[in-house]
Amino acid sequence: MHVMIIGAYGSAGSAVAEGLVDHVGDTVDRLTLVDDGEPGGGLCILNGCMPSKEVLSAAAHRYEMRADDRLDGEPATINLQRTVERKNEHVDSFAAHRRGAIHEMSEREGVEFIHDTARFVDDRVVEIDSERYEPDYVVIATGSSPNIPDLPGIDEVDYYTSKDVLDATELPDSGIVMGFGYIGVELVPYLAEAGVDCTVIEHDARPIDEADSEFGDELLDLYRDEFDIEILTNTWEKKLESTDGGVRLHIEQSNTESTVDAEELFLFTGRTPTLDSVGIANTSLRPRQGWVDETMRAVDDEQVFVVGDVNQKEPILHVAKEQGYIAADNILADHADEQLQPYSNIHHHVIFSGASVYPFARVGHTPASAEEAGYDVVTATRWAADDGVFKVKAVPHGLARLTVDADTGTVLGYQGLHAHADTMAKTLQVIVEMGLDVREIPDRAYHPTLPEVLDGLFRETATEVGA
């Protein structure tokens, strides 16, 4: 059996390779790893979650300095040159580690790495530098690229994507931000702390679609009050135009049209699968909603597996890796005429909002999704402003909510928008995935720490469930 992985440097592709490499010489006769990345290392390492944490940490330090009224004097400014240089140093190191792992695999007999562009010329017929390959299985792990909206005037103006922001050593005094999903929610506070006067366009009444409305409302208050960001909700873009001073966006809000002017435009309008460059049109594969099933197999070709951002399921690093491992297992299973296993996971997302000082995390169900799934639920909500530990640690914003099965006491989900919600989410992930009864979670004090907020949620819901 010959398997080719297109996009081997990325998180998903490298996970498939890890899952198959020990079978080379046994089940797998030949494993071909292909990637044309320069220098290569995958989206998360080069232009995504890793470098974004670097710049967000700089924003966090500045925000905490200026937000704490116990400190006097002007806050420091973010040295963009130094921030980008340090980011690049770390990213280069991380990427080199990833490349090294792939290259180490290629030293094994039966494994080869090709640093070039792969392009389909027919179903499972791939051309690389004029040479044709016909592997038994192909894995597409080509990731995603910034989505550029089809908006009148978009071709007439310059704009920053998320990658441009991460590499910027100079930023404008003002900017219009289109896109307030997780990318915009994370990067806008960085821009604000770097001195950019931001106006954000939000299509809905609030951000964070996956959360209860209180969380989006709290985020709006936080961004407006703490970061001085103008957020126009229930607002839609109509067209763009270039001006002498920069860019003008025509908008519609409450059936009224108006304009917003700024020096630059920031496009955080999501990401789209990277498929055009691989010649997908030359195959029977037709990317669309549901074109990849839960086993990570393409519905149009059962010997093609599609993992990571490119399959349009969940653009999350840990999900991409998990999909990669399950795809490797399912390739081996399919070759052995065994049943393939679907990939499933407990919802677990983190958005590093509020300059990462006030991250949002969700694990498992919200009350609404639990009820939709047929559960009767009890919930508990705690606000950071009512909690002494959050107050004395000078992080008084945010809230947390627990969702529990009213009949069995099983913890179904957690939402948190507060300091260290990201780290607390791991504890809740273990609790939710193990299906623990909230009444059996140890009631032990470890004062004074922020996770005491979880104790309060556990106690309140345990009381509501009863003995």
C-alpha positions in Angstrom: 0.0 0.0 0.0 1.3 3.4 -1.0 0.0 6.5 1.0 0.7 10.1 0.0 0.2 13.0 2.4 -0.1 16.4 0.8 0.6 19.0 3.5 2.9 17.0 5.7 4.4 19.9 7.6 1.0 20.9 9.1 -0.5 19.7 12.4 -3.0 17.4 10.7 -0.7 16.1 8.0 2.2 15.4 10.5 -0.3 13.6 12.8 -1.3 11.3 9.9 2.4 10.6 9.2 3.0 9.8 12.9 0.1 7.4 12.8 1.4 5.6 9.7 5.2 5.7 9.9 5.6 2.7 12.2 3.6 0.6 9.8 6.0 1.2 6.9 7.6 -2.1 5.9 4.5 -4.0 7.2 1.1 -2.8 6.2 2.4 0.3 4.4 4.9 -0.4 1.6 5.6 3.3 0.8 4.8 6.6 2.5 5.3 9.8 0.6 5.3 13.1 2.5 4.8 16.3 0.4 4.9 19.9 1.4 5.9 23.1 -0.4 6.0 25.3 2.6 8.8 27.9 2.9 10.3 27.4 5.4 7.4 25.0 6.3 6.0 24.2 9.7 2.2 24.5 9.3 -0.3 27.3 9.8 -0.6 27.1 13.6 3.2 27.4 14.1 4.0 29.9 11.4 1.0 32.3 11.2 -1.7 31.1 13.7 -2.0 30.1 17.3 1.7 30.1 18.3 2.7 33.5 17.0 -0.6 35.1 18.1 0.1 34.1 21.7 3.4 35.9 21.5 1.9 39.3 20.5 -1.1 38.8 22.8 1.3 38.4 25.7 2.8 41.8 25.0 -0.7 43.3 24.8 -1.6 41.6 28.1 1.4 43.1 30.0 0.5 46.6 28.7 -3.2 46.3 29.5 -2.6 45.0 33.0 -0.1 47.8 33.7 -2.5 50.6 32.6 -5.7 49.0 34.0 -4.3 48.7 37.6 -4.9 52.0 39.4 -2.4 50.9 42.0 0.4 51.7 39.5 1.3 55.3 38.6 2.9 56.7 35.5 2.3 56.2 31.8 2.1 52.6 30.6 4.9 51.3 28.5 4.3 51.2 24.7 4.6 48.0 22.7 7.9 47.8 20.8 6.6 46.2 17.6 10.0 45.6 16.2 11.2 43.7 19.3 7.9 41.9 19.6 8.0 40.6 16.0 11.7 39.7 16.3 11.1 37.7 19.4 8.0 36.1 17.8 10.0 35.1 14.8 12.8 33.6 16.9 10.3 31.4 18.7 8.4 30.5 15.5 11.5 29.6 13.7 12.5 27.3 16.5 9.0 25.6 16.6 8.9 25.3 12.8 12.4 23.8 12.7 11.3 21.2 15.3 8.3 20.2 13.1 10.4 20.1 9.9 13.0 18.0 11.8 10.3 15.5 12.8 9.1 15.1 9.3 12.6 14.8 7.9 13.6 12.3 10.5 10.6 10.1 9.3 11.9 10.4 5.7 15.2 8.8 6.7 13.4 5.5 7.3 13.3 3.0 4.5 10.1 3.2 2.5 9.4 6.9 3.5 10.3 9.9 1.3 9.8 13.6 1.7 9.3 15.8 -1.3 9.6 19.6 -0.8 7.6 20.7 -3.7 4.0 21.4 -4.8 1.7 18.4 -5.4 -1.2 18.8 -7.9 -3.9 16.3 -8.9 -4.2 15.6 -12.6 -6.8 12.9 -12.1 -8.4 10.8 -9.3 -5.5 9.9 -7.0 -3.0 10.8 -9.7 -0.6 13.4 -8.4 2.0 15.3 -10.3 5.1 16.7 -8.6 7.7 18.5 -10.6 6.6 16.7 -13.8 6.7 13.3 -12.2 3.4 11.4 -11.7 2.5 9.3 -8.7 -0.5 7.0 -8.3 -0.8 6.2 -4.6 -3.5 3.9 -3.2 -4.5 6.5 -0.7 -4.1 10.3 -0.7 -4.4 12.5 2.4 -5.2 16.1 1.8 -4.0 18.3 4.7 -3.4 21.6 3.0 -4.9 23.8 5.7 -6.6 27.1 5.1 -6.0 30.6 3.8 -7.5 34.0 4.7 -11.0 34.5 3.3 -11.3 37.7 1.3 -15.0 38.7 1.1 -16.6 39.4 -2.2 -17.4 43.1 -1.4 -17.6 45.9 -3.9 -14.3 47.9 -3.8 -12.3 45.2 -2.0 -9.8 45.1 -4.9 -9.3 48.9 -4.8 -8.0 49.1 -1.2 -5.0 47.7 0.7 -5.7 45.6 3.8 -4.0 43.7 6.7 -4.8 40.0 7.2 -4.0 38.3 10.5 -0.6 37.2 9.1 0.2 40.9 8.2 -0.7 42.0 11.8 1.6 39.3 13.3 4.4 40.5 11.1 3.8 44.3 11.4 6.6 46.4 12.8 4.5 49.5 12.1 0.7 50.0 12.5 -1.6 52.8 11.5 -3.3 55.2 14.0 -6.7 54.0 13.0 -8.3 51.0 11.4 -11.6 49.5 10.4 -11.9 45.8 11.4 -14.1 43.5 9.3 -14.6 40.1 11.0 -15.2 39.6 14.7 -15.0 35.9 15.0 -12.2 34.3 17.0 -9.5 35.9 14.9 -10.9 39.4 15.3 -11.8 38.9 19.0 -8.2 37.9 19.7 -6.3 40.5 17.6 -8.3 43.6 18.1 -7.1 44.2 21.7 -3.5 43.8 20.5 -4.2 46.5 17.9 -5.7 48.7 20.6 -2.8 48.3 22.9 -0.4 49.0 20.0 -2.1 52.3 19.5 -4.6 51.6 16.7 -8.0 53.3 17.1 -10.3 50.5 16.0 -13.8 50.5 14.7 -15.2 46.9 14.5 -18.0 45.7 12.3 -20.1 43.0 14.0 -23.0 41.5 12.0 -24.9 40.1 15.0 -26.0 41.7 18.3 -22.9 40.3 20.0 -19.8 38.2 19.3 -19.1 34.6 20.4 -21.9 32.7 18.7 -21.1 29.5 20.5 -21.8 31.0 23.9 -24.9 32.1 25.9 -25.7 35.7 25.2 -24.4 37.0 28.5 -20.9 36.1 27.4 -21.0 38.1 24.2 -22.6 41.0 26.1 -19.9 40.9 28.7 -17.2 40.8 26.0 -18.8 43.9 24.3 -18.7 45.8 27.6 -15.1 44.7 28.3 -13.8 45.8 24.9 -15.7 49.1 24.9 -14.9 50.0 28.5 -11.4 48.5 29.0 -9.9 48.8 25.5 -11.8 51.8 24.2 -12.8 49.9 21.0 -15.8 51.0 19.0 -18.0 48.0 18.0 -20.8 48.5 15.6 -23.3 45.7 16.2 -26.1 44.6 13.8 -24.0 46.2 11.1 -23.3 45.1 7.5 -20.7 46.2 5.0 -21.9 47.5 1.7 -18.8 48.6 -0.2 -15.3 49.9 0.2 -13.5 52.8 -1.4 -10.1 54.4 -1.2 -9.7 57.9 0.1 -6.8 60.4 0.3 -6.5 59.5 4.0 -6.9 55.8 3.7 -10.1 53.7 3.4 -13.8 54.3 3.6 -16.4 51.6 4.4 -20.0 52.1 3.6 -22.2 50.3 6.1 -25.9 49.7 6.9 -27.1 49.7 10.5 -30.8 49.6 11.4 -31.8 50.3 7.8 -29.6 53.4 7.8 -26.6 53.8 5.6 -23.5 55.7 6.7 -19.7 55.5 6.3 -16.7 54.8 8.5 -13.2 56.2 7.6 -9.8 55.1 8.8 -6.2 54.8 7.7 -6.2 51.1 7.1 -8.5 48.1 6.7 -8.1 44.9 8.8 -9.6 41.8 7.3 -10.3 39.1 9.9 -13.1 37.6 7.9 -12.4 33.9 8.6 -10.4 31.4 6.6 -11.2 29.2 3.5 -9.8 25.8 2.6 -6.6 25.8 0.6 -7.6 23.7 -2.4 -7.1 25.6 -5.6 -3.4 25.0 -5.7 -3.7 21.2 -5.5 -5.8 20.9 -8.7 -8.9 19.6 -6.9 -11.0 20.4 -10.0 -9.1 17.6 -11.9 -10.6 15.0 -9.6 -14.1 13.7 -8.7 -13.8 15.5 -5.4 -16.4 18.3 -5.0 -15.8 20.4 -1.9 -19.0 21.4 -0.3 -20.9 21.1 3.0 -20.4 17.5 4.2 -17.9 16.5 1.5 -15.8 14.7 4.2 -17.6 12.2 6.5 -16.8 11.7 10.1 -14.2 9.0 9.4 -12.3 11.8 7.6 -12.9 10.1 4.2 -14.1 12.1 1.2 -17.5 11.0 0.2 -16.6 11.3 -3.5 -13.6 9.1 -3.3 -13.2 6.5 -0.5 -9.5 6.3 -0.8 -9.0 10.1 -0.2 -8.9 11.3 3.4 -9.1 15.0 4.2 -8.0 16.4 7.6 -7.5 19.7 9.4 -8.8 23.1 8.3 -9.2 22.0 4.7 -12.2 19.8 5.5 -14.2 22.7 6.8 -15.2 21.0 10.1 -13.4 22.7 13.0 -10.5 25.0 12.4 -8.8 24.1 15.7 -5.3 22.8 16.2 -6.0 20.0 18.6 -9.0 18.9 16.4 -6.7 18.8 13.3 -4.2 16.6 15.1 -6.9 14.3 16.4 -8.4 14.0 12.9 -5.0 13.2 11.6 -4.6 10.3 14.0 -8.0 8.9 13.3 -7.4 9.2 9.5 -4.2 7.1 9.9 -6.1 4.4 11.8 -8.9 4.4 9.2 -6.6 4.1 6.3 -5.1 1.0 7.9 -8.6 -0.3 8.7 -9.9 0.3 5.1 -6.9 -1.5 3.6 -7.6 -4.4 5.9 -11.4 -4.4 5.0 -12.2 -3.5 8.6 -14.8 -1.0 9.8 -13.8 2.6 9.9 -14.3 4.6 13.1 -15.8 8.1 13.1 -14.1 10.9 14.8 -16.0 12.5 17.6 -15.0 15.0 20.3 -16.4 16.9 23.2 -16.8 20.6 22.2 -13.7 22.3 23.6 -12.7 25.7 22.4 -10.7 28.6 23.8 -10.6 32.1 22.4 -7.8 34.3 23.8 -10.0 37.3 24.2 -9.3 40.4 26.2 -5.6 40.4 25.2 -5.5 36.9 26.7 -6.2 38.3 30.2 -9.9 37.4 29.9 -10.0 34.3 27.7 -13.2 32.6 26.7 -13.5 28.8 27.1 -16.3 26.4 26.4 -16.2 22.7 27.1 -19.2 20.5 26.2 -22.8 21.8 26.2 -24.4 25.1 26.8 -27.8 25.0 28.5 -29.5 25.5 25.1 -27.5 22.8 23.3 -28.0 20.4 26.2 -31.8 20.9 26.1 -31.8 20.5 22.4 -30.0 17.2 22.9 -32.8 16.1 25.2 -31.4 16.8 28.6 -33.2 18.4 31.6 -30.6 20.7 33.1 -29.7 22.8 36.1 -27.2 25.6 35.8 -25.1 27.8 38.0 -23.5 31.2 37.1 -20.9 33.1 39.0 -19.6 36.6 38.1 -16.0 37.6 38.7 -17.1 40.9 40.1 -18.8 39.0 43.0 -15.8 36.9 43.8 -13.2 38.1 46.3 -10.2 36.3 44.7 -10.9 37.9 41.3 -11.1 41.3 43.0 -7.9 41.1 44.9 -6.0 39.8 41.9 -7.3 42.8 39.9 -9.1 40.7 37.3 -12.8 41.6 38.1 -14.4 41.1 34.8 -16.2 38.1 33.4 -18.4 35.2 34.4 -18.5 31.4 34.5 -21.4 29.0 34.0 -21.8 25.3 34.6 -24.5 23.0 32.9 -25.5 19.8 34.7 -27.9 17.0 33.9 -30.8 17.5 36.4 -31.5 13.8 36.6 -28.1 12.2 36.9 -25.9 15.1 38.1 -23.5 14.5 35.1 -21.5 17.6 34.3 -22.5 18.5 30.7 -20.7 21.7 30.0 -18.8 24.8 31.2 -18.5 28.3 29.8 -16.0 30.8 31.1 -15.1 34.4 30.2 -12.7 35.3 32.9 -9.1 35.3 34.0 -7.5 31.9 33.5 -10.6 30.4 31.9 -8.3 28.7 29.4 -6.4 26.8 32.1 -9.5 25.9 34.0 -11.0 24.4 30.9 -8.7 21.4 31.0 -10.1 20.4 34.4 -13.6 20.7 33.0 -12.7 18.8 29.9 -11.6 15.9 32.1 -14.8 16.1 34.2 -17.1 16.3 31.1 -15.4 13.6 29.1 -15.4 11.2 32.0 -19.1 12.0 32.7 -18.5 12.7 36.4 -21.4 13.4 38.7 -21.1 16.9 40.1 -22.0 15.5 43.6 -19.0 13.3 43.5 -16.4 15.9 42.7 -14.3 16.4 45.8 -15.3 19.5 47.8 -11.8 20.5 48.9 -10.6 24.1 49.5 -7.4 25.4 48.0 -7.7 29.1 49.0 -7.0 31.6 47.6 -6.9 30.8 43.9 -9.1 31.7 41.0 -10.3 28.1 40.4 -12.4 28.6 43.5 -15.0 29.9 41.0 -15.4 26.2 40.0 -16.0 25.1 43.6 -18.9 27.6 43.7 -20.4 26.2 40.5 -20.0 22.6 41.6 -21.6 23.3 45.0 -24.6 25.2 43.6 -25.4 22.7 41.0 -24.9 19.7 43.3 -27.4 21.3 45.7 -29.9 21.7 42.9 -29.6 18.1 41.7 -29.9 16.9 45.3 -29.1 13.6 46.9 
